[in-house]
Protein backbone atom coordinates (compact mmCIF):
# COMPACT_ATOMS: atom_id res chain seq x y z
CA UNK A 1 0.00 0.00 0.00
CA UNK A 2 1.26 3.48 -0.74
CA UNK A 3 0.21 7.10 -0.62
CA UNK A 4 1.71 10.22 -2.11
CA UNK A 5 2.83 13.09 0.11
CA UNK A 6 3.87 16.46 -1.28
CA UNK A 7 7.36 17.74 -0.51
CA UNK A 8 7.43 18.17 3.31
CA UNK A 9 9.92 21.04 2.99
CA UNK A 10 7.65 23.05 0.68
CA UNK A 11 6.11 25.81 2.75
CA UNK A 12 3.61 26.65 0.02
CA UNK A 13 1.66 23.40 0.52
CA UNK A 14 -1.68 24.37 2.07
CA UNK A 15 -3.30 22.83 5.13
CA UNK A 16 -6.14 21.79 2.84
CA UNK A 17 -3.75 19.77 0.68
CA UNK A 18 -2.29 18.11 3.76
CA UNK A 19 -5.82 17.28 4.94
CA UNK A 20 -6.44 15.45 1.65
CA UNK A 21 -3.21 13.50 2.14
CA UNK A 22 -4.45 12.43 5.56
CA UNK A 23 -7.73 11.37 3.94
CA UNK A 24 -5.83 9.04 1.59
CA UNK A 25 -3.86 7.69 4.54
CA UNK A 26 -7.09 6.99 6.47
CA UNK A 27 -8.73 5.33 3.45
CA UNK A 28 -5.70 3.11 2.87
CA UNK A 29 -5.59 1.95 6.50
CA UNK A 30 -9.34 1.31 6.43
CA UNK A 31 -9.02 -0.81 3.28
CA UNK A 32 -6.18 -2.78 4.88
CA UNK A 33 -8.29 -3.48 7.96
CA UNK A 34 -11.22 -4.72 5.87
CA UNK A 35 -8.92 -6.92 3.80
CA UNK A 36 -7.25 -8.56 6.80
CA UNK A 37 -10.55 -8.82 8.71
CA UNK A 38 -9.19 -9.61 12.17
CA UNK A 39 -11.71 -9.59 15.07
CA UNK A 40 -12.40 -5.97 16.15
CA UNK A 41 -11.01 -6.47 19.68
CA UNK A 42 -7.86 -8.23 18.45
CA UNK A 43 -4.68 -6.13 18.75
CA UNK A 44 -4.15 -6.49 15.01
CA UNK A 45 -7.43 -4.64 14.40
CA UNK A 46 -7.08 -2.25 17.32
CA UNK A 47 -3.83 -0.79 16.01
CA UNK A 48 -5.39 0.08 12.65
CA UNK A 49 -8.55 1.52 14.21
CA UNK A 50 -6.59 3.71 16.61
CA UNK A 51 -4.17 4.88 13.91
CA UNK A 52 -7.20 5.93 11.85
CA UNK A 53 -8.58 7.78 14.88
CA UNK A 54 -5.34 9.70 15.38
CA UNK A 55 -5.25 10.65 11.71
CA UNK A 56 -8.92 11.67 11.70
CA UNK A 57 -8.26 14.11 14.54
CA UNK A 58 -5.30 15.55 12.67
CA UNK A 59 -7.41 15.91 9.51
CA UNK A 60 -10.06 17.88 11.41
CA UNK A 61 -7.34 20.18 12.75
CA UNK A 62 -5.90 20.66 9.25
CA UNK A 63 -9.32 21.58 7.89
CA UNK A 64 -9.76 24.13 10.69
CA UNK A 65 -6.29 25.50 10.04
CA UNK A 66 -7.13 25.85 6.36
CA UNK A 67 -10.37 27.66 7.20
CA UNK A 68 -8.63 30.29 9.38
CA UNK A 69 -5.38 30.61 7.45
CA UNK A 70 -5.21 34.34 6.59
CA UNK A 71 -2.97 33.60 3.59
CA UNK A 72 -5.79 31.55 2.02
CA UNK A 73 -9.09 32.64 3.56
CA UNK A 74 -9.27 36.41 3.97
CA UNK A 75 -12.51 36.33 5.94
CA UNK A 76 -13.06 33.21 8.06
CA UNK A 77 -16.74 32.33 8.54
CA UNK A 78 -18.30 34.37 11.34
CA UNK A 79 -19.61 31.26 13.08
CA UNK A 80 -16.12 29.81 13.16
CA UNK A 81 -14.65 33.06 14.44
CA UNK A 82 -17.25 33.10 17.22
CA UNK A 83 -16.62 29.49 18.22
CA UNK A 84 -12.86 30.00 18.31
CA UNK A 85 -13.19 33.52 19.81
CA UNK A 86 -11.15 35.13 17.05
CA UNK A 87 -11.61 38.87 17.40
CA UNK A 88 -8.51 40.19 15.68
CA UNK A 89 -5.80 39.28 13.19
CA UNK A 90 -3.52 38.50 16.15
CA UNK A 91 -6.11 36.06 17.50
CA UNK A 92 -6.16 34.26 14.16
CA UNK A 93 -2.36 34.08 14.08
CA UNK A 94 -2.10 32.62 17.58
CA UNK A 95 -4.99 30.21 17.04
CA UNK A 96 -3.31 28.93 13.91
CA UNK A 97 0.08 28.56 15.63
CA UNK A 98 -1.25 26.86 18.77
CA UNK A 99 -3.64 24.52 16.98
CA UNK A 100 -1.01 23.44 14.48
CA UNK A 101 1.60 22.63 17.13
CA UNK A 102 -0.75 20.87 19.54
CA UNK A 103 -2.41 18.71 16.90
CA UNK A 104 0.87 17.75 15.24
CA UNK A 105 2.20 16.54 18.57
CA UNK A 106 -1.06 14.70 19.27
CA UNK A 107 -0.92 12.88 15.93
CA UNK A 108 2.73 11.95 16.41
CA UNK A 109 2.37 10.70 19.98
CA UNK A 110 -0.86 8.77 19.50
CA UNK A 111 0.35 7.11 16.30
CA UNK A 112 3.78 6.18 17.62
CA UNK A 113 2.38 4.81 20.88
CA UNK A 114 -0.23 2.76 18.99
CA UNK A 115 2.50 1.16 16.89
CA UNK A 116 4.57 0.50 20.02
CA UNK A 117 1.55 -1.03 21.77
CA UNK A 118 0.89 -3.26 18.75
CA UNK A 119 4.47 -4.53 18.71
CA UNK A 120 4.37 -5.12 22.47
CA UNK A 121 1.14 -7.11 22.10
CA UNK A 122 2.64 -9.23 19.33
CA UNK A 123 5.72 -9.93 21.44
CA UNK A 124 3.57 -10.94 24.42
CA UNK A 125 2.26 -13.87 22.39
CA UNK A 126 5.84 -15.21 22.12
CA UNK A 127 7.36 -14.42 25.54
CA UNK A 128 6.99 -12.43 28.76
CA UNK A 129 7.56 -8.72 28.14
CA UNK A 130 8.85 -6.55 30.96
CA UNK A 131 7.18 -3.19 31.51
CA UNK A 132 10.60 -1.50 31.42
CA UNK A 133 11.50 -2.82 27.97
CA UNK A 134 11.87 0.08 25.57
CA UNK A 135 10.48 0.56 22.10
CA UNK A 136 13.75 -0.19 20.30
CA UNK A 137 14.22 -3.57 21.96
CA UNK A 138 10.59 -4.57 21.45
CA UNK A 139 10.63 -3.61 17.77
CA UNK A 140 13.94 -5.41 17.24
CA UNK A 141 12.65 -8.62 18.83
CA UNK A 142 9.42 -8.62 16.81
CA UNK A 143 11.32 -8.10 13.55
CA UNK A 144 13.68 -10.94 14.46
CA UNK A 145 10.81 -13.23 15.45
CA UNK A 146 9.04 -12.70 12.13
CA UNK A 147 12.26 -12.68 10.13
CA UNK A 148 11.58 -9.71 7.86
CA UNK A 149 14.23 -8.88 5.28
CA UNK A 150 16.33 -5.75 5.93
CA UNK A 151 15.29 -5.82 9.58
CA UNK A 152 17.98 -3.34 10.65
CA UNK A 153 16.79 -0.81 8.08
CA UNK A 154 13.17 -1.37 9.09
CA UNK A 155 14.10 -0.89 12.75
CA UNK A 156 15.71 2.44 11.89
CA UNK A 157 12.51 3.50 10.09
CA UNK A 158 10.33 2.47 13.05
CA UNK A 159 12.50 4.53 15.38
CA UNK A 160 12.16 7.81 13.43
CA UNK A 161 8.84 8.87 15.06
CA UNK A 162 10.30 7.90 18.45
CA UNK A 163 13.31 10.13 17.81
CA UNK A 164 11.02 13.06 17.04
CA UNK A 165 8.91 12.25 20.11
CA UNK A 166 11.94 12.00 22.39
CA UNK A 167 13.16 15.42 21.30
CA UNK A 168 10.08 16.88 23.00
CA UNK A 169 11.76 16.14 26.33
CA UNK A 170 14.04 19.06 25.42
CA UNK A 171 11.51 21.18 23.54
CA UNK A 172 12.56 19.83 20.16
CA UNK A 173 16.32 19.35 20.72
CA UNK A 174 17.89 16.00 19.83
CA UNK A 175 19.90 14.67 22.78
CA UNK A 176 21.89 11.74 21.41
CA UNK A 177 24.78 10.97 19.11
CA UNK A 178 23.46 8.98 16.16
CA UNK A 179 25.26 6.34 14.15
CA UNK A 180 25.56 7.06 10.46
CA UNK A 181 22.68 5.42 8.61
CA UNK A 182 20.51 6.15 5.61
CA UNK A 183 17.16 7.49 6.82
CA UNK A 184 16.06 8.77 3.42
CA UNK A 185 14.58 12.26 3.66
CA UNK A 186 15.13 12.17 7.43
CA UNK A 187 18.90 11.84 7.12
CA UNK A 188 20.69 14.76 8.76
CA UNK A 189 17.69 15.82 10.84
CA UNK A 190 18.91 14.26 14.10
CA UNK A 191 22.06 15.98 15.31
CA UNK A 192 23.04 16.01 18.97
CA UNK A 193 22.15 19.30 20.73
CA UNK A 194 20.48 20.68 17.60
CA UNK A 195 16.85 21.29 16.69
CA UNK A 196 14.95 18.40 15.10
CA UNK A 197 13.92 20.00 11.84
CA UNK A 198 11.44 17.43 10.54
CA UNK A 199 8.34 18.29 12.56
CA UNK A 200 6.02 19.54 9.82
CA UNK A 201 2.76 17.75 9.03
CA UNK A 202 4.33 16.45 5.83
CA UNK A 203 7.36 14.98 7.58
CA UNK A 204 5.24 13.48 10.36
CA UNK A 205 2.84 11.83 7.92
CA UNK A 206 5.75 10.32 5.99
CA UNK A 207 7.38 9.10 9.24
CA UNK A 208 4.21 7.46 10.53
CA UNK A 209 3.25 6.14 7.11
CA UNK A 210 6.67 4.53 6.69
CA UNK A 211 6.16 2.78 10.04
CA UNK A 212 2.67 1.70 8.93
CA UNK A 213 4.13 0.02 5.86
CA UNK A 214 6.20 -2.15 8.21
CA UNK A 215 3.12 -2.78 10.36
CA UNK A 216 1.32 -3.92 7.20
CA UNK A 217 4.17 -6.27 6.33
CA UNK A 218 3.98 -7.74 9.83
CA UNK A 219 0.19 -8.09 9.73
CA UNK A 220 0.36 -9.97 6.42
CA UNK A 221 3.19 -12.29 7.50
CA UNK A 222 2.18 -15.92 8.07
CA UNK A 223 3.64 -15.94 11.59
CA UNK A 224 1.42 -13.02 12.61
CA UNK A 225 -1.68 -13.94 10.61
CA UNK A 226 -1.68 -17.48 11.98
CA UNK A 227 -1.87 -16.33 15.61
CA UNK A 228 -5.28 -17.37 16.91
CA UNK A 229 -5.71 -14.21 18.98
CA UNK A 230 -3.46 -11.29 19.85
CA UNK A 231 -4.80 -9.75 23.01
CA UNK A 232 -4.91 -5.99 23.45
CA UNK A 233 -4.72 -5.45 27.21
CA UNK A 234 -6.72 -2.21 27.23
CA UNK A 235 -9.55 -3.71 25.18
CA UNK A 236 -9.58 -6.81 27.38
CA UNK A 237 -9.82 -4.76 30.59
CA UNK A 238 -12.48 -2.51 29.06
CA UNK A 239 -14.59 -5.56 28.18
CA UNK A 240 -14.43 -6.73 31.81
CA UNK A 241 -15.94 -3.51 33.19
C-alpha positions in Angstrom: 0.0 0.0 0.0 1.3 3.5 -0.7 0.2 7.1 -0.6 1.7 10.2 -2.1 2.8 13.1 0.1 3.9 16.5 -1.3 7.4 17.7 -0.5 7.4 18.2 3.3 9.9 21.0 3.0 7.6 23.0 0.7 6.1 25.8 2.8 3.6 26.7 0.0 1.7 23.4 0.5 -1.7 24.4 2.1 -3.3 22.8 5.1 -6.1 21.8 2.8 -3.8 19.8 0.7 -2.3 18.1 3.8 -5.8 17.3 4.9 -6.4 15.5 1.7 -3.2 13.5 2.1 -4.5 12.4 5.6 -7.7 11.4 3.9 -5.8 9.0 1.6 -3.9 7.7 4.5 -7.1 7.0 6.5 -8.7 5.3 3.4 -5.7 3.1 2.9 -5.6 1.9 6.5 -9.3 1.3 6.4 -9.0 -0.8 3.3 -6.2 -2.8 4.9 -8.3 -3.5 8.0 -11.2 -4.7 5.9 -8.9 -6.9 3.8 -7.2 -8.6 6.8 -10.5 -8.8 8.7 -9.2 -9.6 12.2 -11.7 -9.6 15.1 -12.4 -6.0 16.1 -11.0 -6.5 19.7 -7.9 -8.2 18.5 -4.7 -6.1 18.8 -4.2 -6.5 15.0 -7.4 -4.6 14.4 -7.1 -2.3 17.3 -3.8 -0.8 16.0 -5.4 0.1 12.6 -8.6 1.5 14.2 -6.6 3.7 16.6 -4.2 4.9 13.9 -7.2 5.9 11.9 -8.6 7.8 14.9 -5.3 9.7 15.4 -5.2 10.6 11.7 -8.9 11.7 11.7 -8.3 14.1 14.5 -5.3 15.6 12.7 -7.4 15.9 9.5 -10.1 17.9 11.4 -7.3 20.2 12.7 -5.9 20.7 9.3 -9.3 21.6 7.9 -9.8 24.1 10.7 -6.3 25.5 10.0 -7.1 25.9 6.4 -10.4 27.7 7.2 -8.6 30.3 9.4 -5.4 30.6 7.4 -5.2 34.3 6.6 -3.0 33.6 3.6 -5.8 31.6 2.0 -9.1 32.6 3.6 -9.3 36.4 4.0 -12.5 36.3 5.9 -13.1 33.2 8.1 -16.7 32.3 8.5 -18.3 34.4 11.3 -19.6 31.3 13.1 -16.1 29.8 13.2 -14.7 33.1 14.4 -17.3 33.1 17.2 -16.6 29.5 18.2 -12.9 30.0 18.3 -13.2 33.5 19.8 -11.1 35.1 17.0 -11.6 38.9 17.4 -8.5 40.2 15.7 -5.8 39.3 13.2 -3.5 38.5 16.1 -6.1 36.1 17.5 -6.2 34.3 14.2 -2.4 34.1 14.1 -2.1 32.6 17.6 -5.0 30.2 17.0 -3.3 28.9 13.9 0.1 28.6 15.6 -1.2 26.9 18.8 -3.6 24.5 17.0 -1.0 23.4 14.5 1.6 22.6 17.1 -0.7 20.9 19.5 -2.4 18.7 16.9 0.9 17.8 15.2 2.2 16.5 18.6 -1.1 14.7 19.3 -0.9 12.9 15.9 2.7 11.9 16.4 2.4 10.7 20.0 -0.9 8.8 19.5 0.3 7.1 16.3 3.8 6.2 17.6 2.4 4.8 20.9 -0.2 2.8 19.0 2.5 1.2 16.9 4.6 0.5 20.0 1.6 -1.0 21.8 0.9 -3.3 18.7 4.5 -4.5 18.7 4.4 -5.1 22.5 1.1 -7.1 22.1 2.6 -9.2 19.3 5.7 -9.9 21.4 3.6 -10.9 24.4 2.3 -13.9 22.4 5.8 -15.2 22.1 7.4 -14.4 25.5 7.0 -12.4 28.8 7.6 -8.7 28.1 8.9 -6.6 31.0 7.2 -3.2 31.5 10.6 -1.5 31.4 11.5 -2.8 28.0 11.9 0.1 25.6 10.5 0.6 22.1 13.7 -0.2 20.3 14.2 -3.6 22.0 10.6 -4.6 21.5 10.6 -3.6 17.8 13.9 -5.4 17.2 12.7 -8.6 18.8 9.4 -8.6 16.8 11.3 -8.1 13.5 13.7 -10.9 14.5 10.8 -13.2 15.4 9.0 -12.7 12.1 12.3 -12.7 10.1 11.6 -9.7 7.9 14.2 -8.9 5.3 16.3 -5.8 5.9 15.3 -5.8 9.6 18.0 -3.3 10.6 16.8 -0.8 8.1 13.2 -1.4 9.1 14.1 -0.9 12.8 15.7 2.4 11.9 12.5 3.5 10.1 10.3 2.5 13.0 12.5 4.5 15.4 12.2 7.8 13.4 8.8 8.9 15.1 10.3 7.9 18.5 13.3 10.1 17.8 11.0 13.1 17.0 8.9 12.3 20.1 11.9 12.0 22.4 13.2 15.4 21.3 10.1 16.9 23.0 11.8 16.1 26.3 14.0 19.1 25.4 11.5 21.2 23.5 12.6 19.8 20.2 16.3 19.4 20.7 17.9 16.0 19.8 19.9 14.7 22.8 21.9 11.7 21.4 24.8 11.0 19.1 23.5 9.0 16.2 25.3 6.3 14.1 25.6 7.1 10.5 22.7 5.4 8.6 20.5 6.1 5.6 17.2 7.5 6.8 16.1 8.8 3.4 14.6 12.3 3.7 15.1 12.2 7.4 18.9 11.8 7.1 20.7 14.8 8.8 17.7 15.8 10.8 18.9 14.3 14.1 22.1 16.0 15.3 23.0 16.0 19.0 22.2 19.3 20.7 20.5 20.7 17.6 16.8 21.3 16.7 15.0 18.4 15.1 13.9 20.0 11.8 11.4 17.4 10.5 8.3 18.3 12.6 6.0 19.5 9.8 2.8 17.8 9.0 4.3 16.4 5.8 7.4 15.0 7.6 5.2 13.5 10.4 2.8 11.8 7.9 5.8 10.3 6.0 7.4 9.1 9.2 4.2 7.5 10.5 3.2 6.1 7.1 6.7 4.5 6.7 6.2 2.8 10.0 2.7 1.7 8.9 4.1 0.0 5.9 6.2 -2.2 8.2 3.1 -2.8 10.4 1.3 -3.9 7.2 4.2 -6.3 6.3 4.0 -7.7 9.8 0.2 -8.1 9.7 0.4 -10.0 6.4 3.2 -12.3 7.5 2.2 -15.9 8.1 3.6 -15.9 11.6 1.4 -13.0 12.6 -1.7 -13.9 10.6 -1.7 -17.5 12.0 -1.9 -16.3 15.6 -5.3 -17.4 16.9 -5.7 -14.2 19.0 -3.5 -11.3 19.8 -4.8 -9.8 23.0 -4.9 -6.0 23.5 -4.7 -5.4 27.2 -6.7 -2.2 27.2 -9.6 -3.7 25.2 -9.6 -6.8 27.4 -9.8 -4.8 30.6 -12.5 -2.5 29.1 -14.6 -5.6 28.2 -14.4 -6.7 31.8 -15.9 -3.5 33.2 
